[in-house]
Amino acid sequence: MSIRILGGLGKGHVLEVPPENITRPTSVMLRRKLFDRYQDISDYTFIDICAGSGAMGLEAISRGAKKVIFIENSQKALSILKKNIKSFKEKLQLKDDIFQVLFTDYKKLNFSQVLDTPSFIFFDPPYEKKQLYQEFFDLLSNQSLIDVIVVVEACSQKTMTITEFEQKFGTPDKVLTHSSHYFALYEF
């Protein structure tokens, strides 16, 4: 299976996707809605947590983000992520310093050490692992976030409904939906 970059300099570039039992790519419609909402991300650093294929971070670079940090802790997904970065970088003749790959558990991060401002933090864990959402929000609550947009992907059928999500983690500034999948956006 493969997916494509939707817009920007790398529009149409094909990305390899890890097997479904390892990761699940974000839907095309949700990716489009997010990047249509934020037209100019040229000053932003994009942090792609649970990066998988790297589609979200590479889409951000394609659309002008100044840097992307990919965080992945699956060795199988990591090898595909690195292939995708390499082919994308070569095709667009991009410098190495705009890409950073961290093979780690995101819970070990101190965001103040990796965040530039402004930044996007994109979090897309396996939907069924509901405890990861709580751990992520607990981690965020211990951070000083200024000029940061947090985007969390979830699924009404496999994670929790939007209403349950809002009751548990607070009302997002915006919710973008497609089918049973949604992004909850929090702007700090």
Secondary structure, DSSP 8 states (H G I E B T S, - for coil): -EEE--SSTTTT-EEE---TTT-----HHHHHHHHHHS---TT-EEEEET-TT-HHHHHHHHTT-SEEEEEE--HHHHHHHHHHHHHHHHHHT--GGGEEEEES-GGG--HHHH--SSEEEEE---TT-HHHHHHHHHHHHTS--SSEEEEEEEETTTT--HHHHHHHH---SEEEEETTEEEEEEE-
